[in-house]
Amino acid sequence: MSKTDPREQQQRDAELAQQEANKNQQKAEQNEVAGRHKNDGQKDHKGADKGPRGQ
């Protein structure tokens, strides 16, 4: 049985969660700088009107 204080374990968990959040943030910033967004790509430029005109 380990002698881990629950408060120490909670602190370690919080630090790990913070590190993970930092990694995710950095990755998101790198992708933004590189311009690799899911919605980027060729646009069809048809406009919002999909139906016949004049109705």
TAHU-V522105 format. One record per backbone hydrogen bond with DSSP energy under -0.5 kcal/mol. CO is the residue of the C=O (numbers start at 1). NH is the residue of the N-H. E is the energy in kcal/mol with one decimal. If there is no record, write none. Layout:
# TAHU-V522105
[[CO/NH/E] [CO/NH/E]]
This chain:
# TAHU-V522105
[[5/9/-2.3] [6/10/-2.4] [7/11/-2.2] [8/12/-2.5] [9/13/-2.6] [10/14/-2.4] [11/15/-2.2] [12/16/-2.5] [13/17/-2.4] [14/18/-2.2] [15/19/-2.5] [16/20/-2.4] [17/21/-2.3] [18/22/-2.4] [19/23/-2.3] [20/24/-2.4] [21/25/-2.4] [22/26/-2.6] [23/27/-2.5] [24/28/-2.3] [25/29/-2.5] [26/30/-2.6] [27/31/-2.4] [28/32/-2.2] [29/33/-2.6] [30/34/-2.3] [31/35/-1.0] [31/36/-2.1] [35/37/-1.2] [37/40/-1.0] [48/50/-0.9] [52/55/-0.5]]
